[in-house]
Amino acid sequence: MSATWGRERRGFMSLLELIFGCSHKRCSFPITVRGAQRRNPAASLTGTYVACLNCGQEFPYDWNEMKIVRNPSRTAALAVARRRVA
């Protein structure tokens, strides 16, 4: 019974992802790009990014806030303010 339920649940979740897109709940550990390494678009904002383990999409990550950046313009403004203070 549990194996059947597992297959049904996976099928249902795949259908939801097909309709609504990936929820990005499973992400990698934050990756920081240093020095002369080529930065991807997600890392260009903060220098650090995470990748969704289900769909592969990359998101900027803020180590100071310890979360994925959802509003890039606000984070860019905070980064400029922090540089002025330092």
C-alpha positions in Angstrom: 0.0 0.0 0.0 2.7 2.5 0.9 4.6 1.9 -2.4 1.4 2.6 -4.4 0.7 5.8 -2.4 4.3 7.0 -3.0 3.9 6.6 -6.7 0.6 8.3 -6.7 1.9 11.2 -4.6 4.9 11.7 -6.9 2.6 11.7 -9.9 0.3 14.2 -8.3 3.3 16.5 -7.3 4.7 16.3 -10.9 1.3 17.4 -12.2 1.3 20.3 -9.8 4.8 21.3 -10.8 3.8 21.1 -14.4 0.9 23.4 -13.8 2.3 25.8 -11.3 6.1 25.4 -11.7 8.8 24.4 -9.3 8.4 25.4 -5.6 12.3 25.6 -5.1 12.0 24.0 -1.7 15.2 21.9 -2.0 18.2 24.1 -2.6 22.0 23.5 -2.5 24.3 24.9 0.1 25.3 28.5 -0.7 28.2 28.7 -3.2 30.5 31.7 -3.2 32.3 32.7 -6.4 35.7 34.2 -5.6 38.3 36.2 -7.5 38.7 35.8 -11.2 36.2 32.9 -11.5 33.4 33.6 -13.9 30.2 34.7 -12.1 26.8 33.5 -13.2 23.9 36.0 -13.2 22.7 34.8 -9.8 26.1 35.4 -8.2 26.7 38.8 -9.8 24.4 40.5 -7.2 25.9 39.2 -3.9 28.8 36.9 -5.0 26.9 33.9 -3.5 24.1 31.8 -5.0 22.1 28.6 -4.3 20.7 26.3 -6.9 17.3 24.5 -6.8 18.0 20.7 -6.6 14.8 19.9 -8.5 14.9 22.3 -11.5 18.4 23.7 -11.5 17.4 27.4 -11.3 20.0 29.6 -9.5 19.1 32.3 -7.0 21.3 35.0 -5.4 21.9 34.3 -1.7 22.6 36.9 1.1 25.0 35.5 3.7 24.2 38.4 6.1 20.5 37.7 6.0 21.0 34.0 5.6 18.3 33.7 2.9 17.6 33.7 -0.8 17.4 37.2 -2.2 13.8 37.8 -3.4 14.0 41.5 -4.2 17.3 42.2 -6.0 16.9 46.0 -6.0 16.6 46.2 -2.2 19.6 44.0 -1.7 21.7 46.1 -4.1 20.7 49.2 -2.1 21.7 47.6 1.2 25.1 46.5 -0.3 25.9 50.1 -1.4 24.9 51.4 2.1 27.1 48.8 3.8 30.1 49.8 1.6 29.6 53.5 2.6 29.6 52.6 6.3 32.7 50.3 6.2 
